[in-house]
């Protein structure tokens, strides 16, 4: 597949116009390859992940998180320079679909809502210039569960869907949860929006201490990694369906959650049946 065709397809999947003002989406490193036969997909452009992608023979590496947010000179040894060496040494492309992917209505970022069977969904934070409503681009969504769940039952469901054995539970605990909001990645600053939209529970990652103290609704912090790793896996599946018939092999490369939970003994509190 010609590189210009692939870039056009990616712009359709993750429209550049949806990028947040602070973000760096799109081409991170321009490669030399013009004919793309293998595409590698991963969450983070970590050196070990990029090396595995290139060992696969990928001429094009697609990640969710960008290599950098602001341009910087490669003058200090570190992961940034190591990735540059790897990609440039192979003449490969490095491309990031970050907030451009997060905000696509019905896109892979909204997999959790589909798995939970949420109905009547509406966007949590619309992109600038858009008003809240069905099918509007934006970050996160809120909707209703098919039937109310206890906090424990919802926690167990989230654990099964994300593969997380440890989930942080924050804020007030209602007897039943019917309306659920969520936002992948780092969504602690949207807790107030979720509460304002009458969500009984909000699911996200990277909730800070003071955000937790001020939470007016139940919050499940399942970590930044779990929601987005699954999102990127599903993106790879979608790309494989689109590009496979055109002779392009797409492979997903699992990432590594940098957080490891260590339990020194029985937990004095928690959600137990």
DALINZI-V197131 format. One record per residue. N is the residue number from 1. SS is DSSP state (@ for helix, = for strand, . for the rest). PSI is psi in radians with two decimals (* if undefined). NEAR is the number of other C-alpha atoms within 12 Angstrom. Layout:
# DALINZI-V197131
n:N ss:SS psi:PSI near:NEAR
n:N ss:SS psi:PSI near:NEAR
This chain:
# DALINZI-V197131
n:1 ss:. psi:2.32 near:25
n:2 ss:= psi:2.47 near:21
n:3 ss:@ psi:-0.62 near:27
n:4 ss:@ psi:-0.60 near:18
n:5 ss:@ psi:-0.78 near:17
n:6 ss:@ psi:-0.78 near:32
n:7 ss:@ psi:-0.62 near:30
n:8 ss:@ psi:-0.72 near:17
n:9 ss:@ psi:-0.74 near:20
n:10 ss:@ psi:-0.61 near:32
n:11 ss:@ psi:-0.47 near:25
n:12 ss:@ psi:-0.67 near:21
n:13 ss:@ psi:-0.70 near:32
n:14 ss:. psi:1.43 near:34
n:15 ss:. psi:2.22 near:27
n:16 ss:@ psi:-0.52 near:28
n:17 ss:@ psi:-0.30 near:26
n:18 ss:@ psi:-0.04 near:33
n:19 ss:. psi:2.39 near:28
n:20 ss:. psi:2.65 near:25
n:21 ss:. psi:-0.53 near:16
n:22 ss:. psi:-0.10 near:14
n:23 ss:. psi:2.89 near:26
n:24 ss:. psi:1.60 near:28
n:25 ss:. psi:2.88 near:35
n:26 ss:= psi:-2.64 near:38
n:27 ss:= psi:2.18 near:31
n:28 ss:= psi:-0.72 near:34
n:29 ss:= psi:2.14 near:35
n:30 ss:. psi:2.17 near:25
n:31 ss:. psi:3.11 near:26
n:32 ss:. psi:-0.40 near:19
n:33 ss:. psi:2.30 near:28
n:34 ss:. psi:-0.47 near:20
n:35 ss:= psi:2.01 near:24
n:36 ss:. psi:2.14 near:31
n:37 ss:. psi:-0.35 near:28
n:38 ss:= psi:2.27 near:36
n:39 ss:= psi:2.23 near:44
n:40 ss:= psi:2.42 near:44
n:41 ss:= psi:2.30 near:45
n:42 ss:= psi:2.85 near:46
n:43 ss:. psi:-0.87 near:41
n:44 ss:. psi:2.49 near:40
n:45 ss:. psi:1.00 near:42
n:46 ss:. psi:2.60 near:35
n:47 ss:@ psi:-0.77 near:24
n:48 ss:@ psi:-0.59 near:22
n:49 ss:@ psi:-0.79 near:30
n:50 ss:@ psi:-0.68 near:44
n:51 ss:@ psi:-0.73 near:30
n:52 ss:@ psi:-0.68 near:25
n:53 ss:@ psi:-0.75 near:38
n:54 ss:@ psi:-0.58 near:34
n:55 ss:@ psi:-0.51 near:22
n:56 ss:. psi:-0.33 near:24
n:57 ss:. psi:0.31 near:26
n:58 ss:. psi:2.25 near:36
n:59 ss:. psi:-0.22 near:41
n:60 ss:= psi:2.13 near:46
n:61 ss:= psi:2.12 near:55
n:62 ss:= psi:2.12 near:49
n:63 ss:= psi:2.82 near:47
n:64 ss:. psi:-0.97 near:47
n:65 ss:. psi:2.42 near:36
n:66 ss:. psi:2.81 near:33
n:67 ss:. psi:-0.54 near:36
n:68 ss:. psi:2.76 near:31
n:69 ss:. psi:-0.60 near:19
n:70 ss:. psi:2.50 near:13
n:71 ss:. psi:2.48 near:13
n:72 ss:. psi:2.61 near:13
n:73 ss:. psi:2.42 near:12
n:74 ss:. psi:1.12 near:15
n:75 ss:. psi:-0.04 near:11
n:76 ss:. psi:2.23 near:11
n:77 ss:. psi:2.40 near:12
n:78 ss:. psi:-3.00 near:14
n:79 ss:@ psi:-0.66 near:22
n:80 ss:@ psi:-0.85 near:28
n:81 ss:@ psi:-0.65 near:23
n:82 ss:@ psi:-0.72 near:23
n:83 ss:@ psi:-0.75 near:34
n:84 ss:@ psi:-0.78 near:33
n:85 ss:@ psi:-0.77 near:22
n:86 ss:@ psi:-0.89 near:31
n:87 ss:@ psi:-0.82 near:39
n:88 ss:@ psi:-0.60 near:25
n:89 ss:@ psi:-0.46 near:21
n:90 ss:@ psi:-0.11 near:27
n:91 ss:. psi:0.43 near:24
n:92 ss:. psi:2.86 near:39
n:93 ss:= psi:2.53 near:42
n:94 ss:= psi:2.21 near:45
n:95 ss:= psi:2.44 near:40
n:96 ss:= psi:2.26 near:42
n:97 ss:. psi:1.61 near:48
n:98 ss:. psi:-1.81 near:48
n:99 ss:@ psi:-0.35 near:40
n:100 ss:@ psi:-0.54 near:38
n:101 ss:@ psi:-0.67 near:43
n:102 ss:@ psi:-0.61 near:45
n:103 ss:. psi:-0.06 near:37
n:104 ss:. psi:2.13 near:34
n:105 ss:. psi:2.23 near:33
n:106 ss:. psi:0.16 near:27
n:107 ss:. psi:-3.07 near:31
n:108 ss:@ psi:-0.37 near:38
n:109 ss:@ psi:-0.26 near:42
n:110 ss:@ psi:0.43 near:42
n:111 ss:@ psi:-0.61 near:32
n:112 ss:@ psi:-0.73 near:40
n:113 ss:@ psi:-0.67 near:37
n:114 ss:@ psi:-0.72 near:25
n:115 ss:@ psi:-0.59 near:21
n:116 ss:@ psi:-0.17 near:31
n:117 ss:. psi:0.52 near:22
n:118 ss:. psi:2.45 near:25
n:119 ss:= psi:2.84 near:21
n:120 ss:= psi:0.61 near:21
n:121 ss:= psi:2.55 near:31
n:122 ss:= psi:2.65 near:33
n:123 ss:= psi:2.50 near:37
n:124 ss:= psi:-0.88 near:42
n:125 ss:= psi:1.76 near:34
n:126 ss:= psi:2.65 near:28
n:127 ss:. psi:2.67 near:27
n:128 ss:. psi:2.36 near:17
n:129 ss:. psi:-0.07 near:12
n:130 ss:. psi:2.55 near:18
n:131 ss:. psi:2.62 near:16
n:132 ss:. psi:2.47 near:24
n:133 ss:. psi:2.96 near:19
n:134 ss:. psi:2.40 near:20
n:135 ss:. psi:0.20 near:24
n:136 ss:. psi:2.37 near:26
n:137 ss:. psi:2.48 near:36
n:138 ss:= psi:-3.00 near:37
n:139 ss:= psi:2.19 near:44
n:140 ss:= psi:2.93 near:48
n:141 ss:= psi:2.94 near:50
n:142 ss:= psi:2.50 near:44
n:143 ss:= psi:-3.11 near:34
n:144 ss:= psi:2.39 near:29
n:145 ss:= psi:2.70 near:29
n:146 ss:= psi:-0.59 near:18
n:147 ss:= psi:2.64 near:18
n:148 ss:= psi:2.55 near:22
n:149 ss:= psi:2.66 near:25
n:150 ss:. psi:2.86 near:24
n:151 ss:@ psi:-0.73 near:33
n:152 ss:@ psi:-0.78 near:25
n:153 ss:@ psi:-0.70 near:20
n:154 ss:@ psi:-0.69 near:36
n:155 ss:@ psi:-0.72 near:37
n:156 ss:@ psi:-0.67 near:25
n:157 ss:@ psi:-0.76 near:25
n:158 ss:@ psi:-0.67 near:36
n:159 ss:@ psi:-0.74 near:26
n:160 ss:@ psi:-0.68 near:20
n:161 ss:@ psi:-0.58 near:24
n:162 ss:@ psi:-0.25 near:33
n:163 ss:. psi:0.24 near:20
n:164 ss:. psi:2.19 near:26
n:165 ss:. psi:-0.41 near:22
n:166 ss:. psi:2.17 near:25
n:167 ss:. psi:2.27 near:33
n:168 ss:= psi:2.29 near:29
n:169 ss:= psi:2.19 near:33
n:170 ss:= psi:2.56 near:34
n:171 ss:. psi:-3.00 near:27
n:172 ss:. psi:2.60 near:23
n:173 ss:. psi:1.83 near:25
n:174 ss:. psi:2.86 near:22
n:175 ss:. psi:-0.66 near:16
n:176 ss:. psi:2.60 near:22
n:177 ss:= psi:2.18 near:30
n:178 ss:= psi:-0.77 near:30
n:179 ss:= psi:2.15 near:39
n:180 ss:= psi:2.36 near:47
n:181 ss:= psi:2.70 near:46
n:182 ss:= psi:2.76 near:50
n:183 ss:= psi:2.17 near:47
n:184 ss:= psi:2.83 near:45
n:185 ss:= psi:-2.35 near:35
n:186 ss:= psi:1.69 near:28
n:187 ss:. psi:0.42 near:36
n:188 ss:@ psi:-0.51 near:36
n:189 ss:@ psi:-0.04 near:29
n:190 ss:@ psi:0.13 near:39
n:191 ss:@ psi:-0.75 near:45
n:192 ss:@ psi:-0.68 near:27
n:193 ss:@ psi:-0.74 near:30
n:194 ss:@ psi:-0.76 near:36
n:195 ss:@ psi:-0.69 near:29
n:196 ss:@ psi:-0.42 near:20
n:197 ss:. psi:0.29 near:28
n:198 ss:. psi:0.53 near:23
n:199 ss:. psi:2.32 near:35
n:200 ss:. psi:-0.43 near:38
n:201 ss:= psi:2.62 near:48
n:202 ss:= psi:2.31 near:54
n:203 ss:= psi:2.23 near:50
n:204 ss:= psi:-2.83 near:43
n:205 ss:= psi:2.94 near:35
n:206 ss:. psi:0.71 near:30
n:207 ss:. psi:2.20 near:33
n:208 ss:. psi:2.87 near:22
n:209 ss:@ psi:-0.90 near:15
n:210 ss:@ psi:-0.51 near:14
n:211 ss:@ psi:-0.69 near:24
n:212 ss:@ psi:-0.72 near:29
n:213 ss:@ psi:-0.61 near:19
n:214 ss:. psi:0.05 near:21
n:215 ss:. psi:2.20 near:32
n:216 ss:. psi:0.00 near:26
n:217 ss:. psi:2.90 near:34
n:218 ss:= psi:2.32 near:41
n:219 ss:= psi:2.32 near:47
n:220 ss:= psi:2.02 near:45
n:221 ss:= psi:1.80 near:41
n:222 ss:. psi:0.13 near:43
n:223 ss:. psi:2.64 near:37
n:224 ss:@ psi:-0.70 near:33
n:225 ss:@ psi:-0.83 near:33
n:226 ss:@ psi:-0.79 near:40
n:227 ss:@ psi:-0.67 near:42
n:228 ss:@ psi:-0.52 near:41
n:229 ss:@ psi:-0.75 near:36
n:230 ss:@ psi:-0.65 near:32
n:231 ss:@ psi:-0.80 near:41
n:232 ss:@ psi:-0.62 near:40
n:233 ss:@ psi:-0.73 near:31
n:234 ss:@ psi:-0.58 near:30
n:235 ss:@ psi:-0.75 near:40
n:236 ss:@ psi:-0.70 near:35
n:237 ss:@ psi:-0.76 near:24
n:238 ss:@ psi:-0.77 near:22
n:239 ss:@ psi:-0.69 near:32
n:240 ss:@ psi:-0.70 near:24
n:241 ss:@ psi:-0.57 near:17
n:242 ss:@ psi:-0.73 near:22
n:243 ss:@ psi:-0.45 near:26
n:244 ss:@ psi:-0.85 near:20
n:245 ss:@ psi:-0.28 near:13
n:246 ss:@ psi:0.24 near:19
n:247 ss:. psi:0.25 near:18
n:248 ss:. psi:2.17 near:27
n:249 ss:= psi:2.26 near:27
n:250 ss:= psi:2.29 near:35
n:251 ss:= psi:2.38 near:35
n:252 ss:= psi:2.35 near:35
n:253 ss:. psi:1.92 near:36
n:254 ss:. psi:2.55 near:29
n:255 ss:. psi:-2.96 near:29
n:256 ss:. psi:2.15 near:20
n:257 ss:. psi:2.10 near:21
n:258 ss:. psi:-0.24 near:12
n:259 ss:. psi:2.31 near:15
n:260 ss:. psi:2.18 near:12
n:261 ss:. psi:2.33 near:14
n:262 ss:. psi:2.12 near:10
n:263 ss:. psi:2.00 near:10
n:264 ss:. psi:-0.31 near:7
n:265 ss:. psi:-3.02 near:7
n:266 ss:. psi:2.40 near:8
n:267 ss:. psi:2.14 near:11
n:268 ss:. psi:-0.41 near:9
n:269 ss:. psi:2.88 near:9
n:270 ss:. psi:-3.07 near:17
n:271 ss:. psi:1.81 near:22
n:272 ss:. psi:2.49 near:13
n:273 ss:. psi:* near:10
